[in-house]
Amino acid sequence: MKLKIRNINKIKTADIKLDGLTVIAGANSSGKSTVGKLLFSMVKSQANAEFLNHQSKEEKLRKRVEELYKRANGCFSRYDDAKLAEILPLPISRFIAPLVELTDKEEIKRRLGKISSWIESKDISPRIKSLFSQDIDNISIALGDSKAADIASEVRVFTESEFMNKICSYKTKESKAKLEYDNPNSFLSLEFADDLINQVYFEGDDYLSDATYVESPLYLHILDTLLYAATYQEYQTRPMMTFRGMVPIHIKDLANKLHALQMVPSGKESQSEYGLSELMGGRFAFDKDSKVLKFFSERMGMELSPINIASGIKTFGMVQILLETQVIGNDKILIWDEPENHLHPQWQVTFAELLVKLAKRGIPVIISTHSPYFVQGIRYFSAKHDLETFTNYYLAEEEEDSRLSVIHDVKDDLNQIFSKLAAPLNAIMNVDEARRNRN
């Protein structure tokens, strides 16, 4: 697989192979995380669209219309505004039924335009008007009744959450992203204009069924909080949720996957071949009585709350849970942002080998890092486990003139990565010089 990026958020240009284990190195704010969030959004959007495509046109339209009705009923009174009953009649089926039958695009545009004009005439804030505009656009997309329309609708949801409506690069009007699958005739291509999805192109039947994006192992001890949190879209569609914390979709998605461990029957552990229980001295599981996530320590012979477990153990525990819930696999990509965080250098090396083993088993893995220990660990164990051909290395570097980043292929010259990551340490190595300058 390949991911091509042009003017997306921090990244000016990137052409990235995803055919095994992919490493993107670079300094902070160099666009590494942008790659992961974009890839997550594209994979989830296409996978969700495949599901939506099996729904009827009326089912998809009803979901969008209900969002519009809910917002309108929250902002206006049907008793005080007779026009509301005319524009959005009750029951909802009186609004949906005529639209489902329409095939004339101009007539659809005219009917939805009447709603837009009415909303525009109301004395409400620009933000609320923009939310109504999104509702109407979503209805228009649903009426398209095509897979491309479903993908476009999902892309909008994910990019709003992951990029907070700022997906186009600074001072850039148009942006592009293309995900090419192993079959050269299968791809997903997106074009954005003014931070909104403009065009969707796709070909073939190949696609990844899921993506999992991991930022921090600390999610394990705030799992209940994350499950209770709301996403950006839930805030917009359910006003009563505003008292909850807000998280991007990828965090809520991960929390739900971690929580799914309680559904795994005992004795179905699928991670023993990686030696995770031995490494951690136990395993994570949900307590049968309290339904709370616990760490069952074999070394100590007791149950412990995740908050009392070292962050390094939680890092390996995340992999244990993802394997046992089967949310990563040969058609489900794992995206890990800076996995070296919370890990001692020795455990960075150990975790690097674990990721190599996952990729060796056919699980596509992409990581971002700024740790030379981690890069060297990947390099060493890729050689040891015969994965060098399918391990790719990239370096994200910011251009001085544009302040955007270009992601270079450095597989044949890893010294570029090590020189970049080691530069800050080299600059402070000469302590004697610092003393002389002080004096």
Backbone torsions as a table, in degrees:
resi	resn	phi	psi	omega
1	MET	NA	157.0	177.2
2	LYS	-139.1	144.7	175.2
3	LEU	-119.5	121.7	179.0
4	LYS	-112.2	130.6	-176.0
5	ILE	-128.2	135.7	175.0
6	ARG	-137.0	114.6	174.8
7	ASN	56.7	50.4	174.6
8	ILE	-108.7	114.9	177.2
9	ASN	53.3	-114.2	-176.9
10	LYS	-82.4	-15.5	-169.9
11	ILE	-97.6	126.5	175.7
12	LYS	-80.3	-47.3	179.2
13	THR	-155.5	143.9	177.0
14	ALA	-160.3	140.5	173.2
15	ASP	-132.4	105.9	-166.7
16	ILE	-120.5	128.2	174.7
17	LYS	-82.0	140.7	179.3
18	LEU	-129.6	52.5	-174.1
19	ASP	-106.1	20.1	178.4
20	GLY	175.5	-99.1	176.9
21	LEU	-120.4	122.2	-177.3
22	THR	-116.4	129.0	-178.8
23	VAL	-116.0	125.6	174.7
24	ILE	-117.4	113.8	-178.9
25	ALA	-105.6	160.7	178.2
26	GLY	157.9	170.7	179.8
27	ALA	-73.6	171.0	174.0
28	ASN	-61.8	148.2	178.5
29	SER	60.6	34.8	177.2
30	SER	-107.0	5.4	175.4
31	GLY	98.2	4.7	-177.6
32	LYS	-60.9	-46.2	-177.7
33	SER	-67.8	-28.2	178.3
34	THR	-58.3	-40.3	179.4
35	VAL	-59.9	-48.3	-178.3
36	GLY	-62.9	-44.0	-178.6
37	LYS	-67.7	-38.2	177.8
38	LEU	-66.6	-46.2	179.8
39	LEU	-61.6	-44.2	176.8
40	PHE	-56.7	-47.1	-177.5
41	SER	-63.3	-41.8	-178.1
42	MET	-68.3	-45.7	-178.4
43	VAL	-64.9	-46.8	-178.6
44	LYS	-65.8	-37.9	-179.4
45	SER	-63.4	-45.8	-179.2
46	GLN	-68.5	-40.7	178.8
47	ALA	-64.1	-43.6	178.0
48	ASN	-64.1	-38.2	179.9
49	ALA	-64.4	-34.5	177.0
50	GLU	-60.6	-38.3	177.5
51	PHE	-70.0	-45.5	-178.6
52	LEU	-63.1	-31.4	-176.1
53	ASN	-63.8	-19.2	179.1
54	HIS	-87.7	-9.0	176.8
55	GLN	-81.3	157.2	177.2
56	SER	-74.4	159.7	178.5
57	LYS	-58.0	-39.9	-178.5
58	GLU	-66.5	-38.7	179.1
59	GLU	-63.0	-44.9	-179.5
60	LYS	-66.7	-38.9	-179.4
61	LEU	-68.1	-39.8	-178.2
62	ARG	-59.1	-42.1	179.8
63	LYS	-58.6	-43.8	-178.6
64	ARG	-70.9	-39.8	-179.1
65	VAL	-67.0	-39.1	178.3
66	GLU	-60.2	-36.0	177.3
67	GLU	-64.1	-42.0	178.7
68	LEU	-64.6	-45.8	180.0
69	TYR	-61.5	-42.4	-178.0
70	LYS	-62.8	-42.0	179.7
71	ARG	-67.8	-41.8	-179.0
72	ALA	-65.5	-42.6	179.7
73	ASN	-67.0	-26.8	177.8
74	GLY	-78.4	-23.7	-176.1
75	CYS	-99.5	-29.9	-173.8
76	PHE	-127.7	161.2	179.9
77	SER	-107.5	129.0	178.1
78	ARG	-70.1	-20.9	178.0
79	TYR	-77.3	-33.5	-174.7
80	ASP	-98.1	-13.5	-175.8
81	ASP	-128.8	97.5	-177.6
82	ALA	-65.2	-27.4	-178.3
83	LYS	-65.7	-29.7	-178.9
84	LEU	-61.6	-42.9	-179.8
85	ALA	-65.7	-30.3	178.9
86	GLU	-75.7	-43.5	-177.5
87	ILE	-72.9	-44.0	-177.8
88	LEU	-126.1	79.6	-174.9
89	PRO	-71.4	159.3	174.0
90	LEU	-111.7	146.2	-5.2
91	PRO	-70.8	169.9	-175.6
92	ILE	-58.3	-30.5	-178.8
93	SER	-58.9	-27.0	178.1
94	ARG	-68.5	-24.9	177.1
95	PHE	-86.6	-40.7	-173.3
96	ILE	-73.9	-45.6	-171.8
97	ALA	-54.3	-48.6	179.8
98	PRO	-65.2	-34.9	-178.9
99	LEU	-67.1	-40.0	-178.5
100	VAL	-60.0	-34.7	-177.1
101	GLU	-78.9	-17.9	-176.1
102	LEU	-72.4	137.8	173.7
103	THR	-121.8	-15.2	-180.0
104	ASP	-78.4	113.1	-177.1
105	LYS	-62.8	-35.1	-179.0
106	GLU	-68.2	-36.1	178.6
107	GLU	-69.8	-39.3	175.3
108	ILE	-60.4	-45.4	180.0
109	LYS	-61.6	-39.2	-179.2
110	ARG	-65.4	-44.9	-177.8
111	ARG	-66.5	-43.2	178.2
112	LEU	-70.0	-29.6	177.8
113	GLY	-64.6	-32.9	177.0
114	LYS	-62.7	-39.5	178.2
115	ILE	-66.9	-43.7	179.9
116	SER	-60.2	-42.8	-179.2
117	SER	-65.3	-39.0	178.9
118	TRP	-65.5	-43.9	177.9
119	ILE	-61.6	-41.8	-178.0
120	GLU	-63.6	-27.3	-178.7
121	SER	-80.0	-11.9	-176.1
122	LYS	-82.1	149.7	-179.6
123	ASP	-88.8	76.1	178.4
124	ILE	-129.7	164.9	-173.8
125	SER	-67.3	154.5	177.2
126	PRO	-56.0	-35.9	-179.6
127	ARG	-63.6	-45.7	-179.9
128	ILE	-64.8	-38.6	177.4
129	LYS	-61.7	-39.3	-179.5
130	SER	-67.2	-34.3	177.6
131	LEU	-67.9	-39.3	174.5
132	PHE	-62.2	-40.3	179.3
133	SER	-61.1	-40.1	176.6
134	GLN	-63.7	-41.3	178.5
135	ASP	-59.0	-45.0	-178.3
136	ILE	-67.8	-39.2	176.1
137	ASP	-62.2	-40.1	179.4
138	ASN	-64.4	-36.1	176.5
139	ILE	-65.6	-42.1	178.4
140	SER	-61.4	-40.8	178.5
141	ILE	-64.7	-43.1	-179.6
142	ALA	-63.0	-32.3	178.9
143	LEU	-72.1	-15.4	177.6
144	GLY	-66.6	-27.7	174.5
145	ASP	51.3	50.2	177.3
146	SER	-142.0	161.3	179.1
147	LYS	-63.0	-38.4	178.3
148	ALA	-61.3	-38.9	178.2
149	ALA	-65.7	-39.7	177.9
150	ASP	-64.1	-42.8	178.5
151	ILE	-62.6	-44.9	-179.7
152	ALA	-58.9	-41.8	179.5
153	SER	-63.5	-43.5	179.4
154	GLU	-68.7	-39.7	178.6
155	VAL	-58.7	-41.2	179.2
156	ARG	-60.0	-44.2	-180.0
157	VAL	-60.4	-47.5	-175.0
158	PHE	-72.1	-41.1	-178.6
159	THR	-70.8	-31.1	174.2
160	GLU	-61.3	-42.7	-177.2
161	SER	-75.8	-46.7	-173.1
162	GLU	-78.2	-29.9	-176.3
163	PHE	-119.5	1.7	179.2
164	MET	50.4	47.5	176.5
165	ASN	63.9	23.0	177.8
166	LYS	-128.0	67.6	-176.0
167	ILE	-94.4	-29.3	177.8
168	CYS	-75.2	143.3	-180.0
169	SER	-62.4	158.8	-179.6
170	TYR	-55.7	130.9	-179.5
171	LYS	61.9	24.8	179.3
172	THR	-119.1	130.6	-179.7
173	LYS	-89.1	-31.6	-175.1
174	GLU	-127.0	140.4	-179.0
175	SER	-138.3	154.2	-177.9
176	LYS	-139.3	149.4	173.1
177	ALA	-146.7	138.3	-179.2
178	LYS	-137.5	128.0	177.0
179	LEU	-110.8	111.8	-179.6
180	GLU	-100.5	132.0	-178.7
181	TYR	-91.3	178.9	-176.2
182	ASP	-59.8	-37.7	172.8
183	ASN	-76.9	117.8	-176.0
184	PRO	-60.4	-16.1	179.4
185	ASN	-93.3	7.2	177.9
186	SER	-118.7	125.8	-179.9
187	PHE	-160.6	164.9	171.8
188	LEU	-130.1	123.4	-178.4
189	SER	-124.3	132.2	-179.0
190	LEU	-121.8	141.3	173.8
191	GLU	-126.6	132.4	-178.7
192	PHE	-115.6	147.6	174.1
193	ALA	-139.6	128.0	-179.3
194	ASP	52.4	43.0	175.5
195	ASP	69.5	12.2	177.8
196	LEU	-120.4	148.1	176.8
197	ILE	-65.3	128.8	-174.6
198	ASN	-110.3	-44.5	-179.0
199	GLN	-141.2	144.4	174.6
200	VAL	-126.6	127.4	174.9
201	TYR	-125.2	136.9	176.1
202	PHE	-147.0	156.0	-179.8
203	GLU	-148.4	146.0	175.5
204	GLY	80.9	174.7	-177.3
205	ASP	-107.1	-3.9	-179.5
206	ASP	-75.8	138.5	172.7
207	TYR	-167.3	155.4	174.2
208	LEU	-78.6	136.9	-174.9
209	SER	-81.0	-15.8	-179.8
210	ASP	-167.6	162.5	174.2
211	ALA	-139.0	141.8	177.1
212	THR	-124.3	125.3	-176.4
213	TYR	-112.9	119.7	-177.4
214	VAL	-113.1	126.5	177.0
215	GLU	-108.1	-37.1	-173.2
216	SER	-153.0	136.7	174.6
217	PRO	-71.9	-13.5	-178.9
218	LEU	-67.2	-12.7	176.4
219	TYR	-59.4	-24.2	-177.4
220	LEU	-63.6	-33.6	-179.0
221	HIS	-97.1	6.5	170.4
222	ILE	-126.7	29.9	-174.6
223	LEU	-60.2	-44.1	-179.2
224	ASP	-62.4	-38.5	178.9
225	THR	-64.3	-42.8	-179.3
226	LEU	-67.8	-37.0	178.3
227	LEU	-65.1	-30.0	-178.9
228	TYR	-83.4	-20.2	-177.0
229	ALA	-68.2	161.8	-179.6
230	ALA	-111.7	153.2	174.2
231	THR	-88.9	171.1	-179.9
232	TYR	-56.8	-43.4	-177.5
233	GLN	-67.7	-36.4	178.3
234	GLU	-64.9	-34.2	175.8
235	TYR	-62.2	-41.1	-175.6
236	GLN	-72.8	-34.8	-174.3
237	THR	-95.5	-17.2	-178.8
238	ARG	-129.9	87.9	-176.2
239	PRO	-53.9	-29.8	-176.6
240	MET	-72.9	-5.3	-178.4
241	MET	-91.2	2.6	-173.3
242	THR	-66.1	-14.1	178.2
243	PHE	-83.3	-5.4	178.3
244	ARG	-89.5	157.1	173.5
245	GLY	-68.6	151.4	-179.4
246	MET	-108.3	135.8	178.6
247	VAL	-134.3	153.6	174.2
248	PRO	-64.1	160.9	-177.5
249	ILE	-60.1	-37.1	-175.0
250	HIS	-64.2	-28.4	178.4
251	ILE	-75.6	-44.3	177.9
252	LYS	-63.6	-39.0	178.0
253	ASP	-60.7	-45.5	179.8
254	LEU	-66.0	-40.8	179.3
255	ALA	-59.9	-42.5	179.1
256	ASN	-64.6	-37.1	179.8
257	LYS	-69.6	-39.3	177.0
258	LEU	-65.3	-40.1	-178.8
259	HIS	-67.0	-24.3	-179.3
260	ALA	-67.3	-9.9	178.5
261	LEU	-58.6	-29.9	-178.6
262	GLN	-67.4	-14.3	179.0
263	MET	-90.4	-6.9	-178.7
264	VAL	-81.2	122.0	-179.8
265	PRO	-62.6	145.2	177.4
266	SER	-63.0	145.4	-178.0
267	GLY	87.9	-0.1	-179.7
268	LYS	-101.1	20.3	-178.4
269	GLU	-59.9	127.3	-176.3
270	SER	-113.5	15.3	-173.9
271	GLN	-112.5	6.3	-174.8
272	SER	-62.8	-31.7	-178.2
273	GLU	-64.8	-18.0	179.6
274	TYR	-94.3	-2.9	178.3
275	GLY	67.9	27.8	-175.2
276	LEU	-69.5	-39.8	179.7
277	SER	-61.9	-39.2	178.1
278	GLU	-66.8	-41.6	179.7
279	LEU	-63.0	-43.3	-175.2
280	MET	-86.1	-19.5	-174.5
281	GLY	74.3	27.9	-179.4
282	GLY	160.9	-160.5	179.9
283	ARG	-155.2	158.4	176.5
284	PHE	-89.8	139.7	177.4
285	ALA	-160.7	161.9	176.9
286	PHE	-88.5	133.4	176.4
287	ASP	-64.1	131.3	-174.4
288	LYS	-63.6	-33.9	-175.8
289	ASP	-86.4	-50.4	-175.2
290	SER	-85.7	-15.3	-176.7
291	LYS	60.5	29.3	-179.9
292	VAL	-108.9	142.0	179.0
293	LEU	-67.5	131.5	-179.4
294	LYS	-133.5	159.8	169.9
295	PHE	-107.2	119.5	-179.0
296	PHE	-93.7	101.9	-175.0
297	SER	-83.4	116.3	177.1
298	GLU	-74.2	-33.0	-178.6
299	ARG	-68.9	-39.2	-176.8
300	MET	-97.3	-13.0	179.6
301	GLY	65.7	38.9	-178.6
302	MET	-153.8	166.3	176.4
303	GLU	-94.6	138.7	179.9
304	LEU	-129.6	146.5	173.6
305	SER	-72.1	144.7	178.7
306	PRO	-55.0	-27.5	-178.6
307	ILE	-67.8	-21.0	179.4
308	ASN	-97.5	11.1	-179.7
309	ILE	-106.3	140.0	-179.7
310	ALA	-57.3	145.0	-178.5
311	SER	-59.4	-35.4	179.3
312	GLY	-62.1	-41.4	178.3
313	ILE	-65.4	-38.4	178.4
314	LYS	-62.8	-33.2	178.3
315	THR	-60.2	-48.8	177.7
316	PHE	-68.0	-32.3	178.3
317	GLY	-63.9	-33.7	177.2
318	MET	-59.4	-44.2	179.6
319	VAL	-64.9	-41.9	178.2
320	GLN	-55.1	-47.1	-177.4
321	ILE	-68.1	-42.6	-178.9
322	LEU	-63.5	-35.2	177.6
323	LEU	-70.6	-43.3	-175.3
324	GLU	-72.6	-27.7	176.4
325	THR	-88.6	-2.9	176.0
326	GLN	57.6	37.7	177.5
327	VAL	-94.6	-0.8	168.6
328	ILE	-122.6	143.0	-177.5
329	GLY	-173.3	-170.3	-174.3
330	ASN	-70.6	-12.0	174.7
331	ASP	-120.7	18.3	-178.1
332	LYS	-134.3	106.1	-171.8
333	ILE	-78.5	143.5	176.0
334	LEU	-106.4	122.4	179.3
335	ILE	-114.5	120.6	-176.6
336	TRP	-125.0	119.5	-178.2
337	ASP	-91.7	113.5	177.2
338	GLU	51.9	64.4	-178.0
339	PRO	-64.7	-15.3	-179.6
340	GLU	-72.1	-16.5	179.5
341	ASN	-57.3	136.4	178.3
342	HIS	75.0	6.4	-177.2
343	LEU	-113.2	132.5	169.5
344	HIS	-60.5	149.5	-179.5
345	PRO	-48.7	-38.8	179.8
346	GLN	-65.8	-40.0	179.5
347	TRP	-74.5	-25.2	172.3
348	GLN	-59.6	-44.8	179.5
349	VAL	-64.8	-43.0	179.3
350	THR	-63.6	-41.6	-179.8
351	PHE	-69.7	-33.1	175.9
352	ALA	-59.5	-41.6	178.7
353	GLU	-65.3	-37.9	178.7
354	LEU	-60.2	-44.2	179.7
355	LEU	-66.1	-36.4	175.9
356	VAL	-62.1	-42.5	179.7
357	LYS	-64.0	-38.8	177.6
358	LEU	-62.3	-45.5	179.8
359	ALA	-65.2	-36.2	178.7
360	LYS	-62.4	-31.5	179.2
361	ARG	-82.5	4.3	175.2
362	GLY	99.5	3.2	177.9
363	ILE	-83.9	116.9	177.7
364	PRO	-67.6	129.7	-176.3
365	VAL	-130.0	134.6	172.7
366	ILE	-131.1	130.7	-178.7
367	ILE	-129.5	151.4	169.2
368	SER	-113.4	146.0	-174.8
369	THR	-156.2	155.7	167.3
370	HIS	-132.1	30.5	179.7
371	SER	-111.2	119.2	175.9
372	PRO	-64.4	-31.6	175.1
373	TYR	-57.6	-45.8	-175.0
374	PHE	-68.1	-43.9	179.8
375	VAL	-61.2	-44.1	179.5
376	GLN	-66.3	-34.4	176.6
377	GLY	-62.5	-45.8	177.0
378	ILE	-60.9	-43.6	-178.9
379	ARG	-60.9	-46.5	-176.5
380	TYR	-66.5	-48.9	-174.2
381	PHE	-77.0	-22.8	171.7
382	SER	-64.2	-37.7	176.1
383	ALA	-69.6	-43.2	-177.3
384	LYS	-63.8	-38.9	-175.4
385	HIS	-101.1	16.6	174.7
386	ASP	57.5	50.7	178.7
387	LEU	-121.9	9.1	-173.9
388	GLU	-57.5	-39.8	-178.0
389	THR	-61.1	-31.2	-175.2
390	PHE	-110.7	24.1	172.6
391	THR	-114.1	122.7	-175.0
392	ASN	-118.7	142.1	-176.0
393	TYR	-123.1	137.0	179.7
394	TYR	-135.7	151.6	178.6
395	LEU	-123.8	124.1	177.9
396	ALA	-93.6	122.6	-179.0
397	GLU	-131.9	136.2	-178.9
398	GLU	-84.0	134.4	175.6
399	GLU	-83.3	137.9	-177.2
400	GLU	-67.0	-38.5	-174.0
401	ASP	-75.0	-42.5	-175.6
402	SER	-94.7	-19.3	-173.5
403	ARG	64.4	12.3	173.9
404	LEU	-101.1	165.2	-175.4
405	SER	-108.3	144.6	171.8
406	VAL	-112.0	132.8	-179.7
407	ILE	-102.2	115.1	-175.3
408	HIS	-98.7	145.8	170.8
409	ASP	-79.8	117.4	-177.9
410	VAL	-122.3	24.1	-177.9
411	LYS	-56.2	-35.9	-177.7
412	ASP	-89.9	1.9	179.7
413	ASP	-152.0	73.2	-177.6
414	LEU	-68.4	-13.3	176.7
415	ASN	-59.9	-25.9	177.6
416	GLN	-62.5	-38.8	178.1
417	ILE	-69.4	-49.6	-176.1
418	PHE	-64.1	-37.9	178.1
419	SER	-63.9	-41.3	-178.7
420	LYS	-67.7	-44.3	-176.3
421	LEU	-76.6	-26.6	-178.1
422	ALA	-87.7	-13.7	-175.4
423	ALA	-54.9	-44.8	179.9
424	PRO	-61.9	-37.0	179.4
425	LEU	-70.6	-41.1	178.9
426	ASN	-60.1	-34.2	-176.9
427	ALA	-69.0	-19.3	-177.9
428	ILE	-118.1	17.2	-178.1
429	MET	-75.9	-33.1	-174.5
430	ASN	-85.7	86.4	-178.6
431	VAL	-69.2	-35.0	178.9
432	ASP	-60.7	-39.2	178.4
433	GLU	-64.0	-38.5	179.2
434	ALA	-63.4	-39.2	178.6
435	ARG	-65.4	-41.4	-179.8
436	ARG	-64.3	-42.0	179.3
437	ASN	-65.5	-33.2	177.6
438	ARG	-65.0	-41.9	-177.5
439	ASN	-77.2	NA	NA
